[in-house]
Every structure is written in C-alpha cells, then in structure tokens.
Amino acid sequence: MTYPIKGSCQCGNITYTLKAKPKKVMACHCQECRKLSTSAFSITTVVESKDIEFSGTLDEWVRIADSGKKNHAKFCTGCGNRVYHYNPDDLSSIRLKLQPVNVTDDTIFQPSVHVWVSEKLSWFVIPEGMPSFPGQP
C-alpha cells in the first residue's frame, strides 16, 4: 500500500487524506458496531491523529461505552456515514471507519485482530490463528 490514500463518506461531502499506515485494523463484533455496519462486524482502524487530514463539516454525537469510557463519534451531516470515533481524553489517535476510494490494494481492510468476540454472531468463524479478545484488549 502506498500512502497517502484518499477516503470519503458515502455522499462525498467529507473527505480525508490518510498519510501513513494505520496502527491497527480491528474487526469489532460488539452489538453497537454490528448496528453501525449492518453486518457481522465493523472494520475500524486506529490512526495517529497527526497522520490524517479531513475536509468538510462533521457533526458529533456522544455515548458512554459499557466500559465507562467516553465514545465520541463524528459523522457526515449529508449522508450520515460515521467517519471516526475518538476519546476526548486522548486526542493522539482516532478510530477511523475506513472508507478509502479507488484503492486497488484491499489489504488495508484486512483485520489484524478481532475484538468483542464474546458478542460475535454464532455463524461467523474467526480465521484460525487470528488474535481475538472477548472484549476490548
């Protein structure tokens, strides 16, 4: 994968430039992420805040996670796509909902870990040898 790469929300009102490889790519199986993705899990990448630039106006909503941590989410006001999550107590990184456009190398989407497998759908099989955690590591 060659950086930088470009990404956007579904309607294109929010764009971003990711300048470096994400620190981690996670497949999250928690119920909240399954609601978000309308699938068996959601792909989230941990990105250093200094390695990404956004363009466009984002809105925000907040919830307290089961862990008690603050979960702030930024989303597009046009299409509603979730763009990223962050913890206001630690702004060094964000949890990007990876949405690259025109990327020919799809390995950027490949998870390096599965989290919240205690809430995983019964029919999904985690690949053998893949690191996984019952909750958030």
C-alpha positions in Angstrom: 0.0 0.0 0.0 1.3 3.4 -0.9 0.4 6.4 1.1 -1.2 8.9 1.2 -4.6 7.5 0.3 -7.9 9.3 -0.1 -11.2 8.4 1.5 -14.7 9.8 1.8 -18.1 9.4 3.2 -20.9 7.9 1.0 -22.0 11.3 -0.4 -18.5 12.7 -0.7 -19.1 15.8 1.5 -16.4 14.6 3.9 -13.1 13.6 2.5 -9.8 12.6 4.1 -6.2 12.0 3.3 -4.5 9.3 5.3 -0.8 9.9 5.2 0.5 6.7 6.9 -0.4 3.1 7.6 -2.9 2.6 10.4 -1.5 1.4 13.7 -4.1 -1.4 13.8 -7.1 -2.8 11.9 -9.7 -4.4 14.1 -12.8 -6.3 13.4 -15.2 -5.4 16.2 -18.1 -7.8 16.9 -19.8 -5.8 19.6 -23.5 -5.1 19.2 -23.0 -1.4 18.7 -20.5 -2.0 15.8 -22.8 -4.6 14.3 -25.7 -2.0 14.3 -23.3 0.5 12.7 -22.1 -1.8 9.9 -25.4 -3.8 9.5 -23.1 -6.8 9.2 -21.3 -9.4 11.3 -18.7 -6.9 12.4 -17.3 -3.5 11.8 -13.8 -2.7 10.5 -12.1 0.1 12.5 -8.6 1.3 12.1 -6.6 3.1 14.8 -4.9 6.1 13.2 -2.5 8.6 14.7 -4.3 12.0 14.6 -1.2 13.6 13.0 -1.4 11.2 10.1 -4.9 12.2 8.8 -6.5 15.4 7.4 -10.2 15.9 7.0 -12.2 18.2 4.7 -15.9 19.1 5.2 -18.2 19.7 8.1 -18.7 16.9 10.6 -21.3 16.7 13.3 -20.9 14.7 16.5 -22.8 12.6 19.0 -21.6 11.1 22.3 -22.4 8.0 24.3 -20.8 6.3 27.3 -19.4 2.9 26.4 -20.1 -0.2 28.5 -16.5 0.3 29.8 -17.5 3.7 31.1 -15.2 5.5 28.6 -16.4 8.4 26.5 -17.2 7.4 22.9 -17.5 10.5 20.7 -18.4 9.9 17.1 -18.0 12.2 14.1 -20.3 11.8 11.1 -21.3 13.4 7.9 -24.4 15.7 8.1 -25.3 14.9 4.5 -25.4 11.1 4.3 -25.0 10.2 8.0 -21.9 8.0 7.5 -19.9 7.5 10.6 -16.4 8.7 9.9 -14.5 8.2 13.1 -14.7 7.8 16.9 -12.4 9.4 19.4 -11.9 9.7 23.2 -11.7 13.4 24.2 -9.3 12.5 27.0 -6.8 11.1 24.5 -6.6 13.0 21.2 -3.4 11.4 20.0 -5.3 8.8 17.9 -8.7 8.2 16.3 -10.7 5.1 15.4 -11.4 5.6 11.7 -14.2 3.9 9.9 -12.0 3.1 6.9 -13.7 4.2 3.6 -10.9 4.6 1.0 -11.9 5.3 -2.6 -10.2 4.0 -5.7 -7.8 1.7 -3.8 -6.5 -1.2 -5.8 -4.7 -2.9 -2.8 -7.5 -4.0 -0.5 -5.2 -5.4 2.2 -5.6 -2.2 4.1 -9.1 -3.6 5.1 -7.6 -6.9 6.5 -8.1 -7.1 10.3 -5.1 -7.9 12.4 -7.3 -8.6 15.4 -10.9 -9.5 16.3 -12.4 -7.8 19.4 -15.6 -8.2 21.4 -15.9 -11.8 20.2 -18.0 -12.5 23.3 -20.8 -10.8 21.3 -19.9 -12.4 18.0 -22.7 -13.9 15.8 -22.7 -17.7 16.2 -22.3 -18.4 12.5 -19.2 -16.2 11.9 -15.9 -18.2 12.1 -12.8 -16.2 13.0 -9.8 -17.4 10.9 -7.6 -19.9 12.6 -4.6 -18.2 14.3 -6.1 -14.8 14.2 -5.7 -12.9 17.5 -9.0 -12.4 19.2 -10.3 -11.0 22.5 -13.6 -11.4 24.4 -13.8 -7.7 24.9 -11.5 -4.7 24.3 -7.9 -5.6 24.8 
